[in-house]
Amino acid sequence: MFFKKFTTSITIILCATFITSCNQSISYKRPQILANFGSFDCNTKKLSAREYPQVWDKLRSGFCLDTIYSSRIDKEIVWFKKNKAFVYRSIKRSQPFIHHVIAELEKNNLPLELALLPIVESGYQPYAYSPSKAAGIWQFIPPTAREYGLSKTWSYDGRRDVLNSTKAAAHFLRDMHRHYKRDWLLAIASYNTGAGNVSKSIRKANYTIGKKTFWDLDLPRETEIYVPKLIALRDIISNPAAYGFKLPKISNKSKTRFIKIPYPIDFYTISILSGLDEKSVHELNPGFSGWYFLPEMQNQLLLPHENAELFKKRFAKLSKIIYVNKTHKISRGDSLSKISRIHNVSIKSIKVLNNLSSDLIRIGDTLKLPIKGTTDNSNSVTIANKKYIINDKTITYRHVVKRYDNWYKIAKYYNTNLKTLLSWNNATVKTNLKISQKVVIKMKAPVLSSTDNIKLRYVVDLGDTVNLISTGFKVSKEELLKTNNIKSSRSLRAGTNLVITK
């Protein structure tokens, strides 16, 4: 009797396992495309040395995940076929960035399917925000962003910085691939829902017999759709005609390039020097929330090739006028921290400008300082036959004190040092802060302007309100809404680029 019960129990378990497997209708086969282009060992690092006419050829050559036949993937293929406009919009938005994303994946020897992940995540929208506070094309949430070195200040959000967030995403996915013993589907699932949720689901599934795969796990519905959606998109890109898609021709040679800038410079001036409209400059460099490009946050500016060359030539001439050669000779007792406090510049900006890989400095050496100043006799400049005013003004912004704020935290958030912040507010470290109190923050105005009016730019963050922004910039709510064609305060959305006229 005992043996009969035991046999029955085993049979039930086996049947349950078999039924689960049958319901999934899963089978695996390596993509046929690999026979023509790729390599079964998925060594995408080698692809950088090969020539491909189109970016699609390059992508297909680096597709490494198994072809999987499943009704769950079929459903996602149907969704994409019904939403072709979304796919085409996403591809269009990806064009300035996708070559750089692919290059980062190659460098890390990762499957090129992962270059399609930002379509699933955000439709390749750098200013995309989710209800869970995720941001950027890779949709990093704040804790994971901090863990992978993506900083956030008032003027910069590393999650929206396409180059830095791609590096962080590659690092995260590589870590998860190692953690899940080279199972890419589990690694990709953990990117969506977190390693904790995936591991918990694996532990729950361990009572059944056999090795567990992604398809056996009970995961959040979003994650159960997420992985099939990526594979469905990969299948469509592998053979677009078979699914009724006609992909646009995209040369495998990128039309954009990164150039290094040693000094902070505003986006309006970048636009004038590069000959590219300001909106396009913002879209190519979405990591910044304010009107200034700060090399210590993102030390490379992305521009189209022809605009990059024009910018370099004009910037070389303008920098001789607007940047005074300010230096600091290192003496005994000096440190980067001390020099930073004396000159009110960040340690990171000094390191970037002087190509320092560590905090080590030597007595007698001279450091260049990233300090802007104009020469005595220059108050205007002519660029492309148009005259511009050279400004050395500051803009006063008012930070509204929130719960848990302190002087140290505010100084860090606005990328300044504590001593300077306190001097702006006639305060000391012992001066108490009260909720709703306004703290003065001084920021550099744009270098160039065509009139006495100065246009500033600010990207709306999660938690921002029209009242908070109008108080900060000291403009009326009505003016703020009217200038930006916003119907009402309720229509304000995170990721919106605002124009503020001063």
C-alpha positions in Angstrom: 0.0 0.0 0.0 2.8 2.4 0.9 4.6 1.6 -2.4 1.4 2.2 -4.4 0.9 5.6 -2.7 4.6 6.5 -3.3 4.3 5.5 -7.0 1.1 7.5 -7.4 2.8 10.6 -5.9 5.8 10.3 -8.2 3.4 9.9 -11.2 1.5 13.1 -10.2 4.7 15.1 -10.0 6.0 13.8 -13.3 2.6 14.5 -14.9 2.6 18.0 -13.5 6.1 18.6 -14.9 5.1 17.1 -18.2 1.9 19.1 -18.5 3.7 22.4 -17.6 6.3 21.7 -20.3 3.6 20.8 -22.8 1.6 23.9 -22.1 4.7 26.1 -22.8 5.2 24.5 -26.2 8.9 25.3 -26.0 11.5 24.0 -28.4 15.0 25.4 -29.1 17.0 25.8 -32.3 20.0 28.0 -33.0 19.1 30.9 -35.3 19.6 30.0 -39.0 21.2 33.4 -39.5 24.2 32.2 -37.5 25.1 29.7 -40.2 25.6 32.5 -42.7 27.0 35.3 -40.5 27.8 34.5 -37.0 29.6 32.1 -34.7 28.1 29.6 -32.3 30.5 30.7 -29.5 28.9 34.2 -29.6 32.2 36.0 -29.7 30.8 39.4 -30.7 34.1 41.0 -29.8 35.5 39.8 -33.1 32.8 41.6 -35.1 34.4 45.0 -34.7 37.1 44.1 -37.3 34.6 43.0 -39.9 32.9 45.2 -42.6 29.1 45.3 -42.9 27.2 47.5 -45.3 24.1 47.9 -43.0 23.6 48.0 -39.3 21.1 45.2 -39.6 23.8 42.9 -41.1 26.0 43.7 -38.1 23.2 43.0 -35.6 22.3 39.7 -37.2 25.9 38.6 -37.2 25.9 39.0 -33.4 22.6 37.4 -32.6 23.5 34.6 -30.1 20.3 33.5 -28.3 18.6 30.3 -29.3 15.6 30.5 -31.6 12.7 29.4 -29.4 9.4 28.2 -30.7 6.7 29.2 -28.2 3.1 30.5 -28.3 4.2 33.2 -25.8 6.7 34.6 -28.4 4.1 34.2 -31.2 1.8 36.5 -29.2 4.5 39.2 -29.0 5.2 38.9 -32.7 1.5 39.5 -33.3 1.7 42.6 -31.0 4.6 44.0 -33.0 2.9 43.4 -36.3 -0.2 45.3 -35.0 2.1 48.1 -33.7 4.5 48.6 -36.6 4.5 52.3 -36.1 6.0 51.8 -32.7 8.8 49.7 -34.1 9.6 52.2 -36.9 9.5 55.2 -34.4 11.8 53.3 -32.1 14.3 52.5 -34.9 14.3 56.2 -36.0 15.0 57.4 -32.4 17.8 54.8 -32.1 19.7 55.9 -35.1 22.1 58.5 -33.4 22.9 56.0 -30.6 22.6 52.4 -31.9 26.1 52.3 -33.3 27.6 53.3 -30.0 25.4 50.8 -28.1 26.6 48.0 -30.4 30.2 49.1 -29.9 29.8 48.8 -26.1 28.2 45.4 -26.4 31.0 44.2 -28.7 33.6 45.5 -26.3 32.0 43.4 -23.5 31.5 40.4 -25.8 27.7 40.4 -25.3 24.9 39.2 -27.6 23.8 41.9 -30.0 20.2 41.1 -29.3 20.7 43.4 -26.3 20.9 46.4 -28.6 17.2 45.8 -29.1 16.5 45.9 -25.4 16.0 49.7 -25.3 13.2 49.3 -27.8 11.4 47.0 -25.4 12.3 49.1 -22.4 11.6 52.6 -23.7 11.3 52.7 -27.4 14.8 54.3 -27.4 13.4 57.4 -25.7 16.2 59.0 -23.5 13.6 61.2 -21.7 11.3 58.2 -20.9 10.2 57.9 -17.2 8.2 55.1 -15.7 5.9 55.0 -12.6 8.6 53.0 -10.9 11.0 56.0 -11.2 13.0 54.3 -14.0 14.6 56.7 -16.6 16.5 56.7 -19.9 16.7 54.3 -22.8 17.7 51.5 -20.4 15.2 52.4 -17.7 17.4 52.2 -14.7 15.7 52.7 -11.3 17.6 54.9 -8.8 19.1 52.2 -6.5 20.5 50.1 -9.5 21.7 53.3 -11.1 23.6 54.3 -8.0 25.0 50.7 -7.7 26.4 50.9 -11.2 27.9 54.4 -11.0 25.2 56.5 -12.7 25.1 59.7 -10.7 22.3 62.2 -10.4 22.4 65.9 -9.6 20.2 68.9 -10.3 21.8 69.4 -13.7 22.6 65.8 -14.7 21.0 62.3 -14.7 23.4 59.5 -15.7 20.4 57.2 -16.4 19.6 59.5 -19.4 23.2 59.7 -20.5 23.2 57.2 -23.4 26.9 56.4 -23.3 27.3 56.0 -19.5 23.9 54.2 -19.1 24.8 51.7 -21.9 28.1 51.0 -20.1 26.2 50.4 -16.9 23.6 48.2 -18.6 26.4 46.1 -20.2 28.0 45.7 -16.8 24.8 44.7 -15.1 23.8 42.2 -17.8 27.3 40.7 -17.7 27.1 40.3 -13.9 23.7 38.6 -14.2 24.9 36.3 -16.9 27.7 35.2 -14.7 25.4 34.9 -11.7 22.9 32.7 -13.5 25.6 30.4 -14.9 25.5 31.7 -18.4 21.7 31.6 -18.8 21.0 34.7 -20.9 17.2 34.5 -20.5 17.5 34.5 -16.7 19.9 37.4 -16.9 17.6 39.4 -19.2 14.6 38.6 -16.9 16.6 39.8 -13.9 17.3 43.1 -15.8 13.5 43.7 -15.8 12.4 42.4 -12.4 15.6 42.2 -10.3 17.9 39.2 -9.4 16.0 38.8 -6.1 12.7 38.1 -7.8 14.2 35.7 -10.4 16.1 33.8 -7.7 13.0 33.6 -5.5 11.1 32.2 -8.4 13.8 29.6 -9.1 13.7 28.4 -5.5 9.9 28.1 -5.7 10.2 26.0 -8.8 12.8 23.6 -7.4 10.2 21.1 -6.0 9.6 19.8 -9.5 12.0 17.4 -11.4 14.4 18.6 -14.0 16.5 21.7 -14.7 14.6 24.9 -14.5 14.6 27.4 -17.3 13.0 30.9 -17.7 9.9 29.2 -19.2 9.2 27.2 -16.0 9.2 30.2 -13.6 6.3 32.0 -12.1 7.5 35.6 -12.5 5.6 39.0 -12.5 3.5 39.3 -15.7 5.6 42.1 -17.0 8.7 39.9 -16.9 6.9 37.0 -18.4 6.1 39.2 -21.4 9.4 41.0 -21.4 11.7 38.2 -22.5 9.4 36.8 -25.2 9.0 40.4 -26.5 12.8 40.7 -26.9 13.1 37.3 -28.7 10.1 38.2 -30.9 11.8 41.5 -31.9 15.0 39.6 -32.6 13.1 37.2 -34.9 11.5 40.1 -36.8 14.9 41.8 -37.3 16.4 38.4 -38.4 13.9 38.1 -41.2 11.7 41.2 -41.5 10.0 40.3 -44.8 8.6 37.1 -43.3 6.7 39.2 -40.7 5.6 42.0 -43.1 8.3 44.5 -42.0 10.5 46.7 -44.2 13.4 48.0 -42.2 14.9 51.4 -43.2 18.4 51.3 -44.6 20.9 52.4 -41.9 24.5 52.4 -42.9 26.8 50.6 -40.5 28.9 53.7 -40.3 27.6 56.0 -37.6 26.7 59.6 -38.5 27.5 60.8 -35.0 30.8 60.9 -33.0 31.9 61.8 -29.5 34.4 64.7 -29.0 36.0 65.6 -25.7 35.5 69.1 -24.2 37.8 70.3 -21.5 35.7 73.2 -20.1 32.0 73.6 -19.0 30.0 75.2 -21.8 26.3 75.9 -22.3 24.2 74.2 -24.9 23.2 77.4 -26.6 26.9 78.2 -27.3 27.4 74.6 -28.4 24.6 75.1 -30.9 26.1 78.3 -32.2 29.6 76.8 -32.6 28.4 73.5 -34.1 25.8 75.0 -36.5 23.3 72.5 -35.1 20.0 73.6 -33.7 19.8 73.6 -29.9 17.0 71.0 -29.7 19.1 68.5 -31.7 22.1 69.1 -29.4 19.8 68.4 -26.4 18.5 65.2 -28.0 21.9 63.9 -28.7 23.1 64.6 -25.2 20.1 63.9 -23.0 22.0 63.3 -19.8 21.9 67.0 -18.8 18.9 68.6 -17.2 20.1 72.2 -17.2 21.6 74.5 -19.8 25.3 73.6 -19.2 27.4 70.7 -20.5 29.7 69.6 -17.6 32.8 67.5 -18.5 33.1 66.1 -15.0 29.6 64.5 -15.5 29.9 63.4 -19.1 33.3 64.2 -20.7 32.3 63.5 -24.3 29.8 65.5 -26.4 27.9 63.7 -29.1 27.4 65.5 -32.5 27.0 64.6 -36.1 30.4 64.3 -37.9 30.3 67.6 -39.9 29.0 69.6 -36.9 31.7 68.1 -34.6 34.4 69.3 -37.0 32.9 72.8 -37.2 32.5 72.9 -33.4 36.2 72.0 -32.8 37.4 74.7 -35.1 35.2 77.4 -33.7 35.6 76.3 -30.1 39.4 76.5 -30.4 39.1 80.2 -31.5 36.4 81.1 -28.9 38.2 79.5 -26.0 41.1 81.8 -26.5 38.7 84.7 -25.8 36.4 83.3 -23.1 38.8 81.1 -21.1 41.5 82.8 -19.2 44.5 80.5 -18.5 43.9 79.9 -14.8 46.3 77.5 -13.1 47.4 76.3 -9.7 51.0 75.4 -8.9 51.0 72.5 -6.4 52.9 73.2 -3.2 53.5 71.2 0.0 50.2 70.3 1.8 48.1 70.6 -1.3 45.6 67.9 -2.3 42.9 67.8 -4.9 40.3 68.3 -2.2 42.0 71.5 -0.9 42.5 72.9 -4.4 38.8 72.2 -5.1 37.8 74.2 -2.1 40.1 77.1 -2.8 38.9 77.6 -6.4 35.3 76.3 -6.1 35.6 73.7 -8.7 34.9 70.0 -8.4 37.7 67.4 -7.9 36.3 65.4 -10.9 36.4 68.5 -13.2 40.1 69.1 -12.3 40.9 65.4 -13.0 39.1 65.5 -16.3 40.8 68.7 -17.5 44.3 67.4 -16.5 43.8 63.8 -17.6 44.4 62.5 -14.1 43.6 58.9 -13.5 44.0 59.1 -9.7 44.0 61.7 -6.9 47.8 61.6 -6.8 49.5 65.0 -7.5 53.1 66.1 -7.2 54.7 69.2 -5.7 55.9 71.6 -8.4 53.4 70.4 -11.0 50.9 72.9 -12.4 47.2 72.1 -12.8 44.9 73.8 -15.2 41.7 74.9 -13.6 38.3 74.7 -15.3 37.4 78.3 -14.6 35.7 80.5 -17.1 36.6 84.1 -17.4 36.6 86.7 -20.2 39.6 88.7 -21.4 39.4 92.4 -20.5 38.6 93.8 -23.9 36.2 91.2 -25.3 32.4 91.7 -24.8 31.2 90.3 -28.1 32.2 87.9 -30.8 31.1 87.3 -34.5 30.3 83.8 -35.6 29.0 83.0 -39.1 28.5 86.7 -39.7 26.3 87.1 -36.6 27.3 89.1 -33.5 26.9 87.6 -30.1 27.2 89.1 -26.6 29.8 87.4 -24.3 28.3 87.0 -20.9 29.9 86.6 -17.5 26.7 86.7 -15.6 25.2 84.4 -13.0 21.7 83.1 -12.6 20.2 82.8 -9.1 18.1 79.7 -8.5 16.1 79.1 -5.3 16.2 75.6 -3.9 13.1 74.8 -1.8 14.2 72.9 1.3 12.6 69.4 1.7 12.5 67.0 4.5 15.9 65.4 5.3 17.8 68.1 3.4 21.0 69.4 4.9 23.8 71.8 3.7 26.1 68.9 2.6 23.3 67.2 0.6 22.2 70.4 -1.1 25.8 71.3 -2.1 26.4 67.9 -3.6 23.1 68.0 -5.5 24.0 71.3 -7.1 27.6 70.2 -7.9 29.2 72.9 -5.7 31.3 72.8 -2.5 29.9 73.4 0.9 31.9 76.6 1.6 30.6 78.3 -1.5 27.0 77.3 -0.8 27.2 78.7 2.7 28.7 82.0 1.5 25.9 82.4 -1.0 23.4 82.1 1.9 25.4 84.0 4.6 25.2 80.8 6.6 27.4 78.4 8.6 27.2 74.6 8.9 25.3 75.2 12.2 22.6 77.3 10.5 19.4 75.4 10.8 17.4 74.6 7.6 13.6 74.7 7.7 11.2 72.9 5.4 10.0 75.2 2.5 12.9 77.6 3.2 14.6 78.9 0.0 18.3 78.3 -0.4 20.2 80.5 -2.9 22.1 78.6 -5.7 24.2 80.6 -8.1 24.8 79.2 -11.6 26.7 80.5 -14.7 24.6 82.0 -17.4 25.1 80.9 -21.0 28.4 82.2 -22.5 26.8 83.7 -25.6 23.5 85.4 -26.2 22.1 87.2 -29.1 20.1 89.7 -27.0 20.0 90.9 -23.3 17.3 88.2 -22.7 18.8 84.8 -21.7 17.0 81.6 -22.5 17.6 78.8 -20.0 16.7 75.1 -20.3 15.5 72.7 -17.6 14.3 69.0 -17.9 11.4 68.2 -15.6 12.3 65.6 -12.9 9.9 63.2 -11.1 8.3 65.1 -8.2 8.7 68.5 -9.9 5.7 70.8 -9.9 5.0 74.0 -11.8 5.0 75.8 -8.4 8.4 74.4 -7.5 10.0 75.2 -10.9 8.5 78.7 -11.0 9.7 79.4 -7.5 13.2 78.1 -8.3 13.6 80.3 -11.4 11.5 83.2 -10.0 9.1 83.3 -12.9 5.3 83.3 -12.7 3.5 80.1 -13.2 1.4 81.6 -16.0 4.6 82.7 -17.9 6.2 79.3 -17.4 3.1 77.5 -18.8 2.6 79.9 -21.7 6.3 79.9 -22.8 6.2 76.1 -23.0 2.7 75.7 -24.5 1.6 73.7 -21.5 -2.2 73.8 -21.0 -2.3 73.4 -17.2 -0.1 72.5 -14.2 -1.5 69.0 -14.3 -0.1 68.5 -17.8 3.5 68.8 -16.6 5.4 65.5 -17.3 8.8 64.2 -16.2 11.3 64.4 -19.1 9.7 67.5 -20.6 12.3 70.1 -21.8 11.3 73.5 -20.5 12.5 77.0 -21.7 12.8 79.7 -19.1 13.4 83.2 -20.2 15.4 85.5 -17.9 
